[in-house]
Amino acid sequence: MSDAIEPGAIDPTAGDQRPPVAVGHVRLNVVDVGAASRWLETVGLRPIVTRDELAVLELRGGTHVVVRRAEQPPEPGTGAPFDLMVDDVDAAHRDYAEKGLSPSPVRRGRIHDSFDLAGPDGWTFTVNSSHASGQPI
């Protein structure tokens, strides 16, 4: 057995204090993959793969949103299967408003400040203020 660390692997002896597990992929089913992919890019995701039937976009931390073609859109206003988190919710709100995304007013909460965005195919996305622990993530 070799003691070599594979490229891209976390070396537990190097003092990396991040949790050893992350969310790899989340899925968003939509009728129009291209429109959904463009919307996700507008809110800040990085495009990795874009095809007619599939798109993959990357979030901070390396989680990938897999956008797949669906036969029917959800009922309008259906909560998206995941939320988004930003460091500065007020700055994100201003940015999205300037981009014409019509964010809801910011709600001030005990744990998060948040607002909603109407997304592709009628999905509603909640954008939350960050609640990261301050430890390496």
Steps between C-alpha positions, in 0.01 A plus 500: 500500500635842400507803730474738202205740498302501175485832313209708634465291816511659843811401692382449862859545622529848343278669761193537277218570742213498251225242552589188300161492320327748267184501290612394154194552284150638524244473224266750343246364251380756245328512162751743345854399600662791315283766664552347845875482445514867396295600807732306732801670339331837558469430873866400517554132419792396280410303183682169460295313234219636284299278265140503377393229744744558787700775667740487793583816695730537796439667835761619748654199669473287187137383525353452154144582403391250237225650283301234317212516260158425648171442321300745713597804706409512868197695615591871493652610829618151599802523727819395324656173625793698648565853619788735429732659758700822461746683723324839469126462455443874455764528227358191324150648524621825336691305231201284412268802493741679263495190278119520482436184705243674727602358839245510780569732794771375738357319803704546817514180702652359815743275311487626139400808314345387173300586191336310216560503126267372231717254309473295184186294431316653795741380770539744790851524643573621852827690536635490857774688679798280582502305822837335454668419830816702447700176493657375176235383257 
